[in-house]
C-alpha cells in the first residue's frame, strides 16, 4: 500500500473519530437538558393524535379512494404515520442549523478551531447526532401509532426499511439546515428561516392527504416534491404495497441533496470561521 493511501486512510479515520466524539457531545446535551428532548418529542406526538382524531374522519373517505388495492381494510392512522415519520425527520433536521448558529454565537466553533481536530467533523458530528435523535423520535411515533391502531403490514424487513429511509431523508435535510444556520448565523433568524421552506414542502405533499384532492397546479408540485416521493415509499413499506419505484426516487433525491448541500455547508463553515 502506498504512503498516500495510508495517509488517506489515517485521515478518514481521524475525521470519523472526531465526528463520533462530537456526535456524542451533541447527544449528551439532551441528557443534561431533558426538556429539550421532551419538547422535541411532544410536537410529533401531538401531530399524530390531532391529525388522526380531528381530521381522520373527514379525510378517511378521500384516502380510501386512492388505496392501490380496492377494499383494503385500514384506518387513517395507517395512511398518516408515514407522513408523520417524514414530518418528524424534516422538522427535527431544522435543529441542525439552530444548533450550529448557537455554537457560533457562544464561541464554541472558535474553540473547536483551536483543537487538533478535523474541521469537517464539526458538521458531520452535528448531523450524525441529530440523525440519532430523529431515529428515537421516529421510533416513538411508531410506538404511539401502535397504541392507536397502526400496524406494519409488510413484515419486519419493510418496517426497518421504512424507518431507515425516514432517518436518511432527515439526514439529507440536516445538511440543508446546516447551510442555512451557517449563513444566517443567528439562532432566532435560523429558526424562522428554516420553517419558511420546510412548511410548504411538508404540507404541500401526500403526507396527510392524497395529492389527488389538491388543485391541479398544486398537485403538479406535490407529485415531484421530495417529501411526497419519500412518504409514498415509506407508505408502501408500512402498508405492504410495492415501494420500490418510489424508494429509488427518494434515494435519488437524498443523494442529490447531499451532493449539493454538503459542499455548500462545508464552504459556509470555512467562511464562517
Buried (B, 14 or more C-beta within 10 A) or exposed (E): EEEEEEEEEEEEEBBBEBBBEBBEEBBEEBEEEEEEBEEBBEBBBEBBBEBBEEBBEEBBEBBBEEBEEEEEEBBBBBBBBBBBBBBBBBBBBBBBBBBBBBBBEEEBBEEBEEEEBBBBBBBBBBBBBBBBBBBBBBEBBBEBBEEBEBBBBBEEEBBEBBBBBBBBBBBBBBBBBBBBBBBBBBBEBBBEBBEEBBEEBBBBBBBBBBBEBBEEEEBEBBBEBBBBBBBBBBBBBBBBBEBEEBBEBBBEBBEEBBEBBBEBBBEBBEEBE
